[in-house]
Amino acid sequence: MYAIIETETTGLRGEDNKITEICILIHDGEKIIKEFSSLVNPEVSIKYRVSRRNGINNDKVRTAPKFYELAKEIVELTKDCIFISHHVNFNFNGIKNELASLGAIYKRKKISTLKLSRKLIPGQQSYSLGAMCNHLGINVGHVQSALDKAKATVGLLEKLWDLDTNGVFNFMLGQKSGDSGIPPLWPKSVVAALPNITGVYYFKNAEGKIIYVGKAKDIKQRVLSHVYSKAHKEMRLCFETVHIDYTHTGSELVALLLESDEIKKHLPKFNRAQKRIGYRYGIGAKMDKNGITNLFYDRLGKLKSPLVCFYNQGECRSFLEELCETYELCSLHCNLQQISGACFHFHIKKCHGICLDMEPAESYNKRVEKALMPLTEDKNTYLIKAEGRNMNEKSVIMVEKGVYKGFGFLPKKIKMKGLKEYDKYITPMADNNDVQKILKRYLRRGDGKLVLIDYYQKVDANNENP
């Protein structure tokens, strides 16, 4: 049963805000089966501005029953019903506070048709009761009294029920009532079996297609966090999901790398970031006729040996602008300006004047070399060892000459004699800019155990066999 309830009040603050009118319509899911409506003597003065809005003044309620005279009927009428209103907290708290002043506790499961409207009909300019009724073609006339509002809310609720093909109403009810609130299409046995481990999880739709990939330190906790998010995108994701899979990685770094690879492989509908697949542009360097090292960007097809690769021109320019700023390079010699005379950086005292022949090429080139040094250092070959999926193994991430090769798992006690022996344990993965960002961020934090192997010559920072 559903109790659609609307009230009018004195317009005062807090506990002094008393009910002046109440309407309760009992709905069995198909039609209204009971109706209760009454003015209420609030025993306090009604604000004039409120009277002008709803037509209820002090004279009108002077002979009306007081709330305590109606309390028993209100409680019994709404027993075992779901409390429904457009502004549900306002109306529920009004009744709850009135009953609390009489020493009674009032608890009901409740649903807001305003919030339900937002979930089922996104993108509206207004979600007021009148606006939603107009949008759905519900003829309610002039809505003023509590009875008018309650009848309009019934009309809206019935329309929303017709639109609710995925069980959003029941899902919201579960959230508000303290129930599990698991979306109706989620297999409860699968959700119950989700582990509290680090890894990657997959949301799949009815066709078995992956629609979202995520990584988590605690898979079960992270999956359930989607359920309780207020974001409309999360709600749509939850209601399109019919199955959940996961992969245990042990290491959070491996989870990040696997998540990135899976997003690019499956292009899930609800993942926005990291969908870009291949590099298209790169940074190059060449010496001009004056012996000055020039940096530039171009499409990879036109670059023989790019120093670093990016997805688009914008990323290339941003990278070069950062180099100019940090190392006081010339924007003309970094392909950032196409003008004659002094570059922009010279005017802000960031360029030493190479563009005006005020600085020797040798001096300028040294700064360019210093700026490019981190890029050449990134060409190292190394392994990163981190947690495994259990106590008897460890995870290994391989980077060879600056290129990410993949990750794998191997027994802790196994002894490796050289880099090539790791190959049989490594699952090949694609290298890309997103992966490089993940690795560089990890290495800057100094997490895990890093073993550098420079051109297959072992250089172990911990003096251990890799």
C-alpha positions as a Markdown table, in Angstrom:
| # | Residue | x | y | z |
|---|---|---|---|---|
| 1 | Met | 0.0 | 0.0 | 0.0 |
| 2 | Tyr | 1.1 | 3.6 | -0.7 |
| 3 | Ala | 0.1 | 6.7 | 1.3 |
| 4 | Ile | 0.3 | 9.8 | -0.9 |
| 5 | Ile | 0.5 | 12.6 | 1.6 |
| 6 | Glu | 0.6 | 16.4 | 1.3 |
| 7 | Thr | 0.5 | 19.0 | 4.1 |
| 8 | Glu | 0.2 | 22.8 | 4.5 |
| 9 | Thr | 1.9 | 24.5 | 7.4 |
| 10 | Thr | 2.2 | 27.8 | 9.3 |
| 11 | Gly | 5.5 | 28.7 | 7.6 |
| 12 | Leu | 7.4 | 29.0 | 10.8 |
| 13 | Arg | 10.8 | 27.6 | 11.5 |
| 14 | Gly | 11.8 | 24.3 | 13.1 |
| 15 | Glu | 9.4 | 22.8 | 15.7 |
| 16 | Asp | 7.2 | 25.9 | 15.6 |
| 17 | Asn | 6.2 | 25.0 | 12.0 |
| 18 | Lys | 2.8 | 23.4 | 12.6 |
| 19 | Ile | 0.5 | 21.6 | 10.2 |
| 20 | Thr | -2.6 | 23.5 | 9.0 |
| 21 | Glu | -3.9 | 21.0 | 6.5 |
| 22 | Ile | -3.3 | 17.4 | 5.7 |
| 23 | Cys | -4.4 | 15.1 | 3.0 |
| 24 | Ile | -3.8 | 11.3 | 2.8 |
| 25 | Leu | -4.7 | 9.2 | -0.3 |
| 26 | Ile | -4.2 | 5.5 | 0.1 |
| 27 | His | -3.3 | 3.8 | -3.2 |
| 28 | Asp | -3.2 | 0.0 | -3.8 |
| 29 | Gly | -1.0 | 0.3 | -6.8 |
| 30 | Glu | -3.9 | 0.5 | -9.2 |
| 31 | Lys | -6.3 | 3.1 | -7.8 |
| 32 | Ile | -7.1 | 5.3 | -4.7 |
| 33 | Ile | -9.0 | 3.2 | -2.2 |
| 34 | Lys | -9.2 | 5.6 | 0.8 |
| 35 | Glu | -9.1 | 9.4 | 1.2 |
| 36 | Phe | -8.6 | 11.5 | 4.3 |
| 37 | Ser | -8.4 | 15.3 | 4.3 |
| 38 | Ser | -8.8 | 17.8 | 7.0 |
| 39 | Leu | -7.8 | 21.3 | 8.1 |
| 40 | Val | -5.8 | 21.4 | 11.3 |
| 41 | Asn | -5.8 | 24.0 | 14.1 |
| 42 | Pro | -2.1 | 24.6 | 14.6 |
| 43 | Glu | -2.6 | 26.5 | 17.9 |
| 44 | Val | -0.2 | 29.1 | 16.7 |
| 45 | Ser | -0.5 | 32.1 | 14.3 |
| 46 | Ile | -0.2 | 31.5 | 10.6 |
| 47 | Lys | 2.1 | 33.8 | 8.6 |
| 48 | Tyr | 0.3 | 36.3 | 6.3 |
| 49 | Arg | 2.5 | 35.4 | 3.3 |
| 50 | Val | 1.6 | 31.7 | 3.8 |
| 51 | Ser | -2.1 | 32.6 | 3.9 |
| 52 | Arg | -1.9 | 34.5 | 0.7 |
| 53 | Arg | -0.3 | 31.5 | -1.0 |
| 54 | Asn | -2.6 | 28.7 | 0.1 |
| 55 | Gly | -5.7 | 30.5 | 1.3 |
| 56 | Ile | -5.5 | 29.1 | 4.8 |
| 57 | Asn | -5.7 | 31.9 | 7.5 |
| 58 | Asn | -6.2 | 32.0 | 11.2 |
| 59 | Asp | -10.0 | 32.3 | 11.0 |
| 60 | Lys | -10.3 | 29.3 | 8.7 |
| 61 | Val | -8.6 | 26.9 | 11.1 |
| 62 | Arg | -10.0 | 28.3 | 14.3 |
| 63 | Thr | -12.7 | 25.6 | 14.7 |
| 64 | Ala | -10.7 | 22.9 | 12.9 |
| 65 | Pro | -9.6 | 19.8 | 14.9 |
| 66 | Lys | -6.2 | 20.0 | 16.6 |
| 67 | Phe | -3.5 | 17.6 | 15.5 |
| 68 | Tyr | -3.7 | 15.4 | 18.5 |
| 69 | Glu | -7.3 | 14.8 | 17.7 |
| 70 | Leu | -6.3 | 13.4 | 14.3 |
| 71 | Ala | -3.1 | 11.7 | 15.3 |
| 72 | Lys | -4.5 | 8.2 | 15.9 |
| 73 | Glu | -6.3 | 8.1 | 12.5 |
| 74 | Ile | -3.2 | 9.4 | 10.7 |
| 75 | Val | -1.0 | 6.7 | 12.3 |
| 76 | Glu | -3.4 | 3.9 | 11.6 |
| 77 | Leu | -4.2 | 5.0 | 8.1 |
| 78 | Thr | -0.6 | 5.1 | 7.1 |
| 79 | Lys | 0.4 | 1.9 | 8.9 |
| 80 | Asp | 2.3 | -0.6 | 6.6 |
| 81 | Cys | 2.2 | 2.0 | 3.8 |
| 82 | Ile | 5.0 | 3.6 | 1.9 |
| 83 | Phe | 5.0 | 7.3 | 2.5 |
| 84 | Ile | 5.0 | 9.2 | -0.8 |
| 85 | Ser | 5.2 | 12.9 | -1.5 |
| 86 | His | 6.8 | 15.2 | -4.0 |
| 87 | His | 8.8 | 16.9 | -1.2 |
| 88 | Val | 8.8 | 13.9 | 1.0 |
| 89 | Asn | 11.1 | 15.1 | 3.7 |
| 90 | Phe | 9.1 | 18.3 | 4.3 |
| 91 | Asn | 5.8 | 16.4 | 4.7 |
| 92 | Phe | 7.2 | 13.4 | 6.6 |
| 93 | Asn | 9.1 | 15.5 | 9.1 |
| 94 | Gly | 6.1 | 17.7 | 9.7 |
| 95 | Ile | 4.0 | 14.7 | 10.7 |
| 96 | Lys | 7.0 | 13.1 | 12.6 |
| 97 | Asn | 7.6 | 16.3 | 14.6 |
| 98 | Glu | 3.9 | 16.7 | 15.5 |
| 99 | Leu | 3.7 | 13.1 | 16.7 |
| 100 | Ala | 7.0 | 13.6 | 18.6 |
| 101 | Ser | 5.5 | 16.5 | 20.5 |
| 102 | Leu | 2.8 | 14.0 | 21.6 |
| 103 | Gly | 5.5 | 11.5 | 22.7 |
| 104 | Ala | 5.1 | 9.2 | 19.7 |
| 105 | Ile | 7.7 | 7.8 | 17.3 |
| 106 | Tyr | 6.8 | 7.8 | 13.6 |
| 107 | Lys | 8.7 | 5.6 | 11.1 |
| 108 | Arg | 7.7 | 4.8 | 7.5 |
| 109 | Lys | 9.5 | 3.9 | 4.3 |
| 110 | Lys | 9.3 | 6.9 | 2.0 |
| 111 | Ile | 9.8 | 7.9 | -1.6 |
| 112 | Ser | 10.1 | 11.3 | -3.2 |
| 113 | Thr | 8.3 | 11.7 | -6.6 |
| 114 | Leu | 10.6 | 14.7 | -7.2 |
| 115 | Lys | 13.7 | 12.5 | -6.9 |
| 116 | Leu | 12.0 | 9.7 | -8.8 |
| 117 | Ser | 11.3 | 12.1 | -11.6 |
| 118 | Arg | 14.9 | 13.2 | -11.8 |
| 119 | Lys | 16.0 | 9.5 | -12.2 |
| 120 | Leu | 13.4 | 8.6 | -14.8 |
| 121 | Ile | 13.1 | 11.8 | -16.8 |
| 122 | Pro | 16.6 | 13.5 | -16.8 |
| 123 | Gly | 17.3 | 16.9 | -18.3 |
| 124 | Gln | 14.2 | 18.8 | -17.3 |
| 125 | Gln | 14.5 | 22.6 | -16.6 |
| 126 | Ser | 12.2 | 22.3 | -13.6 |
| 127 | Tyr | 11.1 | 19.3 | -11.5 |
| 128 | Ser | 8.4 | 21.1 | -9.5 |
| 129 | Leu | 5.1 | 19.2 | -9.1 |
| 130 | Gly | 3.3 | 21.5 | -11.6 |
| 131 | Ala | 6.1 | 21.4 | -14.2 |
| 132 | Met | 6.3 | 17.6 | -14.1 |
| 133 | Cys | 2.5 | 17.3 | -14.4 |
| 134 | Asn | 2.5 | 19.6 | -17.4 |
| 135 | His | 5.4 | 17.7 | -19.0 |
| 136 | Leu | 3.5 | 14.4 | -18.7 |
| 137 | Gly | 0.2 | 15.8 | -19.8 |
| 138 | Ile | -1.5 | 15.5 | -16.4 |
| 139 | Asn | -4.4 | 17.9 | -16.1 |
| 140 | Val | -4.5 | 19.1 | -12.5 |
| 141 | Gly | -5.9 | 22.7 | -12.9 |
| 142 | His | -5.0 | 25.2 | -10.1 |
| 143 | Val | -3.0 | 23.3 | -7.5 |
| 144 | Gln | -3.3 | 25.1 | -4.1 |
| 145 | Ser | -4.6 | 22.9 | -1.3 |
| 146 | Ala | -3.1 | 19.8 | 0.2 |
| 147 | Leu | -5.8 | 17.8 | -1.5 |
| 148 | Asp | -5.0 | 19.3 | -4.9 |
| 149 | Lys | -1.3 | 18.5 | -4.4 |
| 150 | Ala | -1.9 | 15.0 | -3.3 |
| 151 | Lys | -4.1 | 14.3 | -6.3 |
| 152 | Ala | -1.5 | 15.8 | -8.6 |
| 153 | Thr | 1.2 | 13.6 | -6.9 |
| 154 | Val | -1.0 | 10.5 | -7.5 |
| 155 | Gly | -1.2 | 11.4 | -11.2 |
| 156 | Leu | 2.5 | 11.9 | -11.4 |
| 157 | Leu | 3.3 | 8.7 | -9.5 |
| 158 | Glu | 1.1 | 6.6 | -11.8 |
| 159 | Lys | 2.9 | 8.1 | -14.9 |
| 160 | Leu | 6.3 | 7.4 | -13.3 |
| 161 | Trp | 5.3 | 3.8 | -12.5 |
| 162 | Asp | 4.5 | 3.4 | -16.3 |
| 163 | Leu | 7.9 | 4.8 | -17.2 |
| 164 | Asp | 9.8 | 2.7 | -14.6 |
| 165 | Thr | 10.7 | -0.4 | -16.6 |
| 166 | Asn | 13.9 | -1.1 | -14.7 |
| 167 | Gly | 12.7 | -1.1 | -11.1 |
| 168 | Val | 14.1 | 2.3 | -10.1 |
| 169 | Phe | 11.2 | 2.8 | -7.6 |
| 170 | Asn | 12.0 | -0.3 | -5.7 |
| 171 | Phe | 15.7 | 0.4 | -5.9 |
| 172 | Met | 15.2 | 3.9 | -4.4 |
| 173 | Leu | 12.9 | 2.4 | -1.8 |
| 174 | Gly | 15.7 | -0.1 | -0.8 |
| 175 | Gln | 18.2 | 2.8 | -0.4 |
| 176 | Lys | 15.8 | 4.9 | 1.7 |
| 177 | Ser | 14.5 | 2.1 | 4.0 |
| 178 | Gly | 17.9 | 0.7 | 4.9 |
| 179 | Asp | 17.4 | -2.5 | 2.8 |
| 180 | Ser | 20.1 | -3.8 | 0.5 |
| 181 | Gly | 19.0 | -1.6 | -2.4 |
| 182 | Ile | 20.6 | -3.9 | -5.0 |
| 183 | Pro | 19.4 | -3.1 | -8.5 |
| 184 | Pro | 16.8 | -5.6 | -9.6 |
| 185 | Leu | 18.8 | -7.1 | -12.5 |
| 186 | Trp | 21.9 | -7.7 | -10.4 |
| 187 | Pro | 22.3 | -11.4 | -9.5 |
| 188 | Lys | 22.3 | -11.3 | -5.7 |
| 189 | Ser | 24.4 | -14.5 | -5.4 |
| 190 | Val | 27.1 | -12.8 | -7.5 |
| 191 | Val | 27.0 | -9.6 | -5.5 |
| 192 | Ala | 27.2 | -11.6 | -2.2 |
| 193 | Ala | 30.2 | -13.5 | -3.5 |
| 194 | Leu | 32.2 | -10.4 | -4.5 |
| 195 | Pro | 35.5 | -10.5 | -2.6 |
| 196 | Asn | 37.2 | -7.8 | -0.6 |
| 197 | Ile | 40.4 | -7.9 | -2.7 |
| 198 | Thr | 42.4 | -5.6 | -5.0 |
| 199 | Gly | 41.7 | -6.0 | -8.7 |
| 200 | Val | 39.6 | -5.0 | -11.7 |
| 201 | Tyr | 35.8 | -5.4 | -12.0 |
| 202 | Tyr | 33.5 | -5.5 | -15.0 |
| 203 | Phe | 29.9 | -4.5 | -15.4 |
| 204 | Lys | 28.1 | -6.3 | -18.2 |
| 205 | Asn | 24.7 | -5.8 | -19.8 |
| 206 | Ala | 22.1 | -8.3 | -20.9 |
| 207 | Glu | 24.0 | -9.1 | -24.1 |
| 208 | Gly | 27.2 | -9.9 | -22.1 |
| 209 | Lys | 28.9 | -6.7 | -23.4 |
| 210 | Ile | 31.2 | -4.9 | -20.9 |
| 211 | Ile | 29.8 | -1.5 | -20.2 |
| 212 | Tyr | 32.1 | -0.4 | -17.4 |
| 213 | Val | 35.6 | -1.3 | -16.2 |
| 214 | Gly | 36.9 | -0.2 | -12.8 |
| 215 | Lys | 39.8 | -0.9 | -10.5 |
| 216 | Ala | 39.6 | -1.1 | -6.7 |
| 217 | Lys | 41.6 | -1.9 | -3.6 |
| 218 | Asp | 38.4 | -3.5 | -2.3 |
| 219 | Ile | 36.3 | -4.8 | -5.2 |
| 220 | Lys | 33.1 | -5.5 | -3.2 |
| 221 | Gln | 33.1 | -2.1 | -1.5 |
| 222 | Arg | 33.8 | -0.3 | -4.7 |
| 223 | Val | 31.1 | -2.1 | -6.7 |
| 224 | Leu | 28.5 | -1.3 | -4.0 |
| 225 | Ser | 29.6 | 2.3 | -4.0 |
| 226 | His | 28.1 | 2.7 | -7.5 |
| 227 | Val | 24.7 | 1.7 | -6.1 |
| 228 | Tyr | 24.6 | 4.5 | -3.5 |
| 229 | Ser | 25.9 | 7.2 | -5.7 |
| 230 | Lys | 23.5 | 10.0 | -6.4 |
| 231 | Ala | 24.8 | 10.7 | -9.9 |
| 232 | His | 22.4 | 9.9 | -12.8 |
| 233 | Lys | 25.1 | 8.3 | -14.8 |
| 234 | Glu | 25.8 | 5.8 | -12.0 |
| 235 | Met | 22.1 | 5.0 | -11.7 |
| 236 | Arg | 21.9 | 4.3 | -15.5 |
| 237 | Leu | 25.0 | 2.1 | -15.2 |
| 238 | Cys | 23.5 | 0.1 | -12.3 |
| 239 | Phe | 20.2 | -0.5 | -14.1 |
| 240 | Glu | 21.9 | -1.7 | -17.4 |
| 241 | Thr | 24.1 | -4.1 | -15.5 |
| 242 | Val | 23.0 | -7.7 | -15.3 |
| 243 | His | 26.3 | -9.4 | -14.4 |
| 244 | Ile | 29.5 | -8.5 | -12.6 |
| 245 | Asp | 32.9 | -10.2 | -13.1 |
| 246 | Tyr | 36.3 | -9.4 | -11.6 |
| 247 | Thr | 40.0 | -10.2 | -11.9 |
| 248 | His | 42.2 | -10.5 | -8.8 |
| 249 | Thr | 45.5 | -8.6 | -9.3 |
| 250 | Gly | 46.9 | -8.3 | -5.7 |
| 251 | Ser | 48.8 | -5.2 | -6.6 |
| 252 | Glu | 47.0 | -1.9 | -7.1 |
| 253 | Leu | 49.6 | -0.9 | -9.7 |
| 254 | Val | 48.7 | -4.0 | -11.7 |
| 255 | Ala | 45.0 | -3.2 | -11.3 |
| 256 | Leu | 45.6 | 0.3 | -12.7 |
| 257 | Leu | 47.5 | -1.1 | -15.7 |
| 258 | Leu | 45.0 | -3.8 | -16.4 |
| 259 | Glu | 42.0 | -1.4 | -16.1 |
| 260 | Ser | 43.7 | 1.0 | -18.6 |
| 261 | Asp | 44.3 | -1.9 | -21.1 |
| 262 | Glu | 40.7 | -3.3 | -20.7 |
| 263 | Ile | 39.1 | 0.1 | -21.3 |
| 264 | Lys | 41.0 | 0.5 | -24.5 |
| 265 | Lys | 40.2 | -3.0 | -25.6 |
| 266 | His | 36.5 | -3.0 | -24.9 |
| 267 | Leu | 35.7 | 0.8 | -25.1 |
| 268 | Pro | 32.9 | 0.5 | -22.4 |
| 269 | Lys | 29.9 | 2.7 | -22.7 |
| 270 | Phe | 30.2 | 4.2 | -19.2 |
| 271 | Asn | 34.0 | 4.8 | -19.1 |
| 272 | Arg | 34.9 | 8.3 | -20.3 |
| 273 | Ala | 38.7 | 8.4 | -19.6 |
| 274 | Gln | 41.4 | 6.3 | -21.2 |
| 275 | Lys | 39.4 | 5.3 | -24.3 |
| 276 | Arg | 42.0 | 6.7 | -26.6 |
| 277 | Ile | 43.9 | 3.8 | -28.3 |
| 278 | Gly | 46.9 | 4.9 | -30.4 |
| 279 | Tyr | 49.5 | 7.7 | -30.5 |
| 280 | Arg | 49.1 | 10.1 | -33.5 |
| 281 | Tyr | 51.7 | 12.8 | -32.8 |
| 282 | Gly | 55.2 | 13.0 | -31.5 |
| 283 | Ile | 58.0 | 15.5 | -30.5 |
| 284 | Gly | 61.1 | 15.6 | -32.6 |
| 285 | Ala | 64.5 | 17.5 | -32.5 |
| 286 | Lys | 66.7 | 18.8 | -35.3 |
| 287 | Met | 69.6 | 21.2 | -35.7 |
| 288 | Asp | 69.1 | 24.1 | -38.1 |
| 289 | Lys | 71.7 | 25.8 | -40.3 |
| 290 | Asn | 72.8 | 28.1 | -37.4 |
| 291 | Gly | 73.6 | 25.1 | -35.2 |
| 292 | Ile | 70.5 | 25.7 | -32.9 |
| 293 | Thr | 68.6 | 22.6 | -31.7 |
| 294 | Asn | 64.9 | 23.1 | -32.6 |
| 295 | Leu | 62.1 | 21.1 | -31.1 |
| 296 | Phe | 58.9 | 20.5 | -33.0 |
| 297 | Tyr | 55.8 | 18.3 | -33.2 |
| 298 | Asp | 54.3 | 16.4 | -36.1 |
| 299 | Arg | 52.3 | 13.3 | -37.0 |
| 300 | Leu | 54.1 | 10.1 | -36.3 |
| 301 | Gly | 54.2 | 9.1 | -39.9 |
| 302 | Lys | 56.5 | 12.1 | -40.6 |
| 303 | Leu | 58.8 | 11.6 | -37.6 |
| 304 | Lys | 61.5 | 9.0 | -37.9 |
| 305 | Ser | 62.6 | 8.9 | -34.3 |
| 306 | Pro | 60.1 | 10.7 | -32.0 |
| 307 | Leu | 61.5 | 11.6 | -28.5 |
| 308 | Val | 58.0 | 11.2 | -27.0 |
| 309 | Cys | 54.6 | 10.4 | -28.3 |
| 310 | Phe | 51.1 | 11.9 | -27.7 |
| 311 | Tyr | 47.5 | 11.4 | -28.8 |
| 312 | Asn | 47.0 | 14.8 | -30.3 |
| 313 | Gln | 48.5 | 18.2 | -31.2 |
| 314 | Gly | 47.2 | 19.8 | -28.0 |
| 315 | Glu | 49.2 | 17.4 | -25.8 |
| 316 | Cys | 52.3 | 18.1 | -27.9 |
| 317 | Arg | 52.0 | 21.8 | -27.5 |
| 318 | Ser | 51.3 | 21.6 | -23.8 |
| 319 | Phe | 54.4 | 19.5 | -23.4 |
| 320 | Leu | 56.6 | 21.9 | -25.3 |
| 321 | Glu | 55.1 | 24.9 | -23.5 |
| 322 | Glu | 56.0 | 23.3 | -20.2 |
| 323 | Leu | 59.6 | 22.7 | -21.4 |
| 324 | Cys | 59.9 | 26.3 | -22.5 |
| 325 | Glu | 58.6 | 27.5 | -19.1 |
| 326 | Thr | 60.8 | 25.2 | -17.1 |
| 327 | Tyr | 64.1 | 25.4 | -19.0 |
| 328 | Glu | 63.7 | 29.0 | -20.4 |
| 329 | Leu | 63.7 | 27.9 | -24.0 |
| 330 | Cys | 62.7 | 29.9 | -27.0 |
| 331 | Ser | 59.1 | 29.5 | -28.2 |
| 332 | Leu | 60.2 | 30.2 | -31.8 |
| 333 | His | 62.7 | 27.3 | -31.7 |
| 334 | Cys | 60.1 | 25.1 | -30.1 |
| 335 | Asn | 57.5 | 25.5 | -32.9 |
| 336 | Leu | 55.1 | 27.4 | -30.7 |
| 337 | Gln | 55.3 | 30.7 | -32.6 |
| 338 | Gln | 55.6 | 31.6 | -36.2 |
| 339 | Ile | 56.8 | 35.2 | -36.2 |
| 340 | Ser | 59.9 | 37.2 | -36.9 |
| 341 | Gly | 61.9 | 38.9 | -34.2 |
| 342 | Ala | 61.8 | 38.3 | -30.5 |
| 343 | Cys | 59.6 | 35.4 | -29.2 |
| 344 | Phe | 57.0 | 35.8 | -26.5 |
| 345 | His | 59.2 | 34.2 | -23.9 |
| 346 | Phe | 61.9 | 36.8 | -24.5 |
| 347 | His | 59.4 | 39.6 | -23.7 |
| 348 | Ile | 58.6 | 38.0 | -20.3 |
| 349 | Lys | 62.3 | 37.4 | -19.6 |
| 350 | Lys | 62.0 | 33.6 | -20.0 |
| 351 | Cys | 64.1 | 33.3 | -23.2 |
| 352 | His | 67.8 | 34.4 | -23.1 |
| 353 | Gly | 67.6 | 35.9 | -26.6 |
| 354 | Ile | 68.6 | 33.0 | -28.9 |
| 355 | Cys | 65.8 | 34.3 | -31.3 |
| 356 | Leu | 67.7 | 37.7 | -31.5 |
| 357 | Asp | 71.2 | 36.2 | -31.7 |
| 358 | Met | 71.8 | 37.4 | -28.2 |
| 359 | Glu | 72.8 | 33.9 | -26.9 |
| 360 | Pro | 75.3 | 31.5 | -28.3 |
| 361 | Ala | 73.9 | 28.3 | -29.8 |
| 362 | Glu | 76.1 | 26.2 | -27.6 |
| 363 | Ser | 74.7 | 27.7 | -24.4 |
| 364 | Tyr | 71.1 | 27.3 | -25.7 |
| 365 | Asn | 71.6 | 23.7 | -26.9 |
| 366 | Lys | 72.8 | 22.7 | -23.4 |
| 367 | Arg | 69.5 | 23.8 | -21.9 |
| 368 | Val | 67.7 | 21.9 | -24.6 |
| 369 | Glu | 69.8 | 18.8 | -23.8 |
| 370 | Lys | 69.0 | 19.2 | -20.1 |
| 371 | Ala | 65.3 | 19.5 | -21.0 |
| 372 | Leu | 65.3 | 16.3 | -23.0 |
| 373 | Met | 67.4 | 14.4 | -20.5 |
| 374 | Pro | 64.3 | 12.9 | -18.6 |
| 375 | Leu | 63.1 | 11.6 | -21.9 |
| 376 | Thr | 66.3 | 9.7 | -22.6 |
| 377 | Glu | 66.3 | 8.4 | -19.1 |
| 378 | Asp | 62.8 | 7.0 | -19.6 |
| 379 | Lys | 64.4 | 4.6 | -22.2 |
| 380 | Asn | 65.7 | 2.4 | -19.4 |
| 381 | Thr | 64.8 | -1.3 | -19.0 |
| 382 | Tyr | 63.5 | -2.2 | -15.6 |
| 383 | Leu | 61.2 | -4.4 | -13.6 |
| 384 | Ile | 58.8 | -3.4 | -10.9 |
| 385 | Lys | 58.0 | -6.1 | -8.3 |
| 386 | Ala | 54.9 | -5.7 | -6.1 |
| 387 | Glu | 52.3 | -7.7 | -4.2 |
| 388 | Gly | 51.0 | -10.9 | -5.7 |
| 389 | Arg | 47.5 | -12.5 | -5.4 |
| 390 | Asn | 48.6 | -14.6 | -2.5 |
| 391 | Met | 51.5 | -15.0 | 0.0 |
| 392 | Asn | 53.5 | -17.3 | -2.3 |
| 393 | Glu | 53.8 | -15.1 | -5.4 |
| 394 | Lys | 54.7 | -11.6 | -6.5 |
| 395 | Ser | 53.6 | -9.5 | -9.4 |
| 396 | Val | 56.1 | -8.2 | -12.0 |
| 397 | Ile | 55.7 | -5.3 | -14.4 |
| 398 | Met | 58.2 | -5.2 | -17.3 |
| 399 | Val | 59.4 | -2.1 | -19.1 |
| 400 | Glu | 62.0 | -2.6 | -21.9 |
| 401 | Lys | 63.9 | 0.4 | -23.3 |
| 402 | Gly | 61.2 | 2.7 | -22.0 |
| 403 | Val | 58.3 | 0.6 | -23.6 |
| 404 | Tyr | 55.8 | -1.1 | -21.3 |
| 405 | Lys | 55.7 | -4.8 | -22.1 |
| 406 | Gly | 53.1 | -6.1 | -19.7 |
| 407 | Phe | 52.8 | -7.8 | -16.3 |
| 408 | Gly | 52.7 | -11.2 | -14.8 |
| 409 | Phe | 52.9 | -13.3 | -11.6 |
| 410 | Leu | 55.7 | -15.6 | -10.5 |
| 411 | Pro | 56.5 | -17.7 | -7.4 |
| 412 | Lys | 58.4 | -15.8 | -4.7 |
| 413 | Lys | 61.1 | -18.4 | -4.3 |
| 414 | Ile | 62.0 | -18.7 | -8.0 |
| 415 | Lys | 65.5 | -17.5 | -9.0 |
| 416 | Met | 65.8 | -15.6 | -12.3 |
| 417 | Lys | 69.2 | -15.3 | -14.1 |
| 418 | Gly | 68.3 | -12.6 | -16.6 |
| 419 | Leu | 65.6 | -10.5 | -18.1 |
| 420 | Lys | 64.6 | -13.0 | -20.8 |
| 421 | Glu | 63.6 | -15.5 | -18.2 |
| 422 | Tyr | 60.8 | -13.2 | -17.2 |
| 423 | Asp | 59.2 | -13.3 | -20.7 |
| 424 | Lys | 57.3 | -16.6 | -20.1 |
| 425 | Tyr | 55.6 | -15.1 | -17.1 |
| 426 | Ile | 54.6 | -11.8 | -18.7 |
| 427 | Thr | 51.2 | -11.2 | -20.3 |
| 428 | Pro | 51.9 | -8.9 | -23.2 |
| 429 | Met | 50.1 | -5.5 | -23.0 |
| 430 | Ala | 50.0 | -2.4 | -25.3 |
| 431 | Asp | 52.2 | 0.6 | -24.4 |
| 432 | Asn | 50.5 | 4.0 | -24.5 |
| 433 | Asn | 50.7 | 7.4 | -22.9 |
| 434 | Asp | 48.1 | 6.6 | -20.2 |
| 435 | Val | 50.2 | 3.6 | -19.1 |
| 436 | Gln | 53.4 | 5.7 | -19.1 |
| 437 | Lys | 51.6 | 8.2 | -16.9 |
| 438 | Ile | 50.6 | 5.5 | -14.4 |
| 439 | Leu | 54.1 | 4.1 | -14.3 |
| 440 | Lys | 55.8 | 7.5 | -13.9 |
| 441 | Arg | 53.4 | 8.4 | -11.1 |
| 442 | Tyr | 54.1 | 5.2 | -9.3 |
| 443 | Leu | 57.9 | 5.5 | -9.6 |
| 444 | Arg | 57.8 | 9.1 | -8.4 |
| 445 | Arg | 56.0 | 7.9 | -5.2 |
| 446 | Gly | 58.7 | 5.3 | -4.8 |
| 447 | Asp | 56.2 | 2.5 | -4.1 |
| 448 | Gly | 57.1 | -1.2 | -4.6 |
| 449 | Lys | 60.5 | -2.7 | -5.3 |
| 450 | Leu | 62.2 | -1.4 | -8.4 |
| 451 | Val | 65.0 | -3.3 | -10.0 |
| 452 | Leu | 66.8 | -1.5 | -12.9 |
| 453 | Ile | 68.3 | -3.7 | -15.6 |
| 454 | Asp | 70.1 | -1.4 | -18.1 |
| 455 | Tyr | 70.5 | -3.1 | -21.4 |
| 456 | Tyr | 70.2 | -6.5 | -19.7 |
| 457 | Gln | 73.0 | -5.7 | -17.3 |
| 458 | Lys | 71.5 | -6.1 | -13.8 |
| 459 | Val | 71.7 | -3.0 | -11.6 |
| 460 | Asp | 69.9 | -4.0 | -8.4 |
| 461 | Ala | 69.1 | -1.1 | -6.1 |
| 462 | Asn | 68.7 | -3.5 | -3.2 |
| 463 | Asn | 71.8 | -5.7 | -4.0 |
| 464 | Glu | 69.5 | -8.7 | -4.6 |
| 465 | Asn | 69.1 | -11.0 | -7.5 |
| 466 | Pro | 66.1 | -9.8 | -9.6 |
